[in-house]
Amino acid sequence: MRTLRAHVRNGRLLLDEPTDLPEGSEVTLLTEGAAATDIEAQRALYEALLEGSDELDEGLGEDAEEVLARLEAIVQARVAG
């Protein structure tokens, strides 16, 4: 994916520089505000992952395979019962 910069002029988008995209190419536009929101969401996810990693280091986590096995047992019991 490439980033192309553009500005609105008379209600139309005008690229800041020429592009070599083929005629008829479809593009998706993302405004600067939306990009900032995505960055904030990514930062929040990263912080949550770091916090989870710290909890695991402190012995506060559970083994994923054990959790999945318990969930599978619950599902099987409901299906059987």
ZIBELWO-V825152 format. One record per backbone hydrogen bond with DSSP energy under -1.0 kcal/mol. CO is the residue of the C=O (numbers start at 1). NH is the residue of the N-H. Records with the same first field share a line. If there is no record, write none. Layout:
CO->NH / NH
This chain:
5->16
7->14
9->12
12->9
14->7
22->25
31->35
32->36
33->37
34->38
35->39
36->40
37->41
38->42
39->43
40->44
41->45
42->46
43->47
44->48
45->49
46->50
47->51
48->52
49->53
50->54
51->55
52->56
53->57
54->58
55->60
56->59
63->67
64->68
65->69
66->70
67->71
68->72
69->73
70->74
71->75
72->76
73->77
74->78
75->79
76->80
77->81
